[in-house]
Amino acid sequence: MAGVSCSVVRLADGGERFGRLEVYYGGQWGTVCDNGWDIADTNVVCRQLGFSNAASFSSGSEYVVGSGRVWMAEVKCHGDEHSLLDCPHDGWGMHTCTHSKDVNMECV
């Protein structure tokens, strides 16, 4: 699976600056649900990946739909965190999402 990665997050099935957001937890990659997701969350991930900020975010199948686990939902970053893992969320694997709600994003 191609994608940009840094620490425990990556953008998969897109390009250098865009793709489906995935997070590594429990020994496997999984996706992030768009429930509660906003531009502050996107900015945190973009900076974590080494980019300046976010250009946009969306959900669903803008890129290749994810598979496997959906790891995070209801993420609530304030925007000044250093990592997605510093942001509150509902708990690992705690969600009612399907991959049709995977976060897709683009960084600048």
VOMAR-636177 format. One record per residue (C-alpha): residue in one letter; x, z, y. Coordinates in Angstrom, 1 decimal, decimal comma, padded with zeros to 4 digits. Layout:
r  c1  c3  c2
A  X  Z  Y;
...
//
This chain:
r  c1  c3  c2
M  000,0  000,0  000,0;
A  001,7  -001,1  003,2;
G  001,4  000,8  006,4;
V  003,2  002,7  009,1;
S  003,9  006,4  008,1;
C  005,3  009,4  009,8;
S  005,2  012,9  008,3;
V  001,8  013,2  006,6;
V  -000,2  010,5  008,4;
R  -000,1  006,7  008,2;
L  -002,0  003,6  009,3;
A  -002,7  001,5  006,2;
D  -003,9  -002,0  005,6;
G  -003,5  -003,2  009,2;
G  -000,4  -003,8  011,2;
E  002,4  -001,9  012,9;
R  000,0  -000,3  015,5;
F  -003,4  -000,4  013,8;
G  -005,1  000,3  010,5;
R  -007,1  002,8  008,5;
L  -006,0  006,4  009,1;
E  -004,7  008,1  005,9;
V  -003,3  011,6  005,4;
Y  -001,1  012,9  002,6;
Y  -002,4  016,1  001,0;
G  -002,2  017,6  -002,5;
G  000,2  014,9  -003,7;
Q  -002,1  012,0  -002,8;
W  -003,1  009,8  000,2;
G  -006,7  010,0  001,4;
T  -008,8  008,9  004,3;
V  -010,3  010,7  007,3;
C  -014,0  010,6  008,0;
D  -015,2  009,6  011,5;
N  -017,7  012,5  011,7;
G  -016,7  014,3  014,9;
W  -013,7  011,9  015,6;
D  -013,0  011,0  019,2;
I  -010,2  009,6  021,4;
A  -008,4  013,0  021,7;
D  -008,0  012,9  017,9;
T  -006,8  009,3  018,0;
N  -004,2  010,1  020,8;
V  -002,8  013,0  018,7;
V  -002,3  010,7  015,7;
C  -000,8  007,9  017,7;
R  001,7  010,2  019,3;
Q  002,5  011,7  015,9;
L  003,3  008,2  014,7;
G  005,7  007,6  017,7;
F  003,4  005,6  019,9;
S  002,4  006,4  023,5;
N  -001,4  006,8  023,1;
A  -004,5  005,3  021,5;
A  -006,0  002,0  022,4;
S  -009,2  002,4  020,3;
F  -010,8  003,8  017,2;
S  -013,7  002,7  015,0;
S  -015,1  003,4  011,6;
G  -015,9  001,5  008,4;
S  -014,5  -001,7  007,2;
E  -012,7  -003,1  010,2;
Y  -009,7  -003,1  007,9;
V  -009,7  -002,8  004,1;
V  -012,1  000,0  003,1;
G  -010,2  003,0  001,7;
S  -010,4  004,4  -001,8;
G  -009,7  007,7  -003,5;
R  -010,2  011,0  -001,6;
V  -011,7  011,5  001,8;
W  -009,5  014,4  002,9;
M  -010,7  015,3  006,4;
A  -013,9  015,4  008,4;
E  -015,2  017,0  011,6;
V  -011,6  016,9  013,1;
K  -011,6  018,6  016,5;
C  -008,3  018,0  018,3;
H  -008,0  019,1  021,9;
G  -005,5  016,3  022,6;
D  -002,3  018,2  023,2;
E  -001,5  019,0  019,5;
H  001,8  017,7  018,0;
S  000,2  016,8  014,7;
L  -003,2  016,1  013,1;
L  -002,6  019,1  010,9;
D  -002,7  021,3  014,0;
C  -006,3  020,3  014,6;
P  -009,3  022,2  013,2;
H  -011,4  020,4  010,6;
D  -014,0  021,3  008,0;
G  -011,4  021,9  005,2;
W  -009,5  019,7  002,8;
G  -012,0  017,5  000,9;
M  -015,0  019,2  002,5;
H  -017,4  016,4  003,7;
T  -020,4  014,3  003,0;
C  -018,6  011,0  003,9;
T  -018,1  007,8  002,1;
H  -015,3  005,3  002,8;
S  -017,8  003,3  005,0;
K  -017,0  006,1  007,6;
D  -013,2  005,9  007,4;
V  -011,4  006,2  010,7;
N  -009,7  003,0  011,8;
M  -007,5  003,1  014,9;
E  -005,1  001,2  017,1;
C  -002,2  002,7  019,1;
V  -000,3  001,4  022,2;
//
